Amino acid sequence: KDLRRESVREIVNLTWDRSADEVLKVYKQLI
């Protein structure tokens, strides 16, 4: 379980780093 949680966190961090700019753009458009 611990290993799975750590791997999930790493994946989430990687995807966030990649899509951070895109998420901010969409967020600004919504506002």
C-alpha positions, -999 to 999 in steps of 0.1 A, spaced: 0 0 0 28 25 9 46 18 -23 14 23 -43 7 56 -25 42 69 -31 41 60 -68 7 76 -72 20 108 -56 50 108 -79 27 104 -110 4 132 -97 33 155 -92 47 148 -127 13 153 -143 8 185 -123 42 199 -133 34 192 -170 -2 205 -169 3 233 -144 5 260 -170 -25 246 -189 -46 243 -158 -38 279 -149 -49 291 -184 -82 272 -182 -88 284 -146 -83 320 -157 -107 315 -187 -133 302 -163 -130 333 -142 
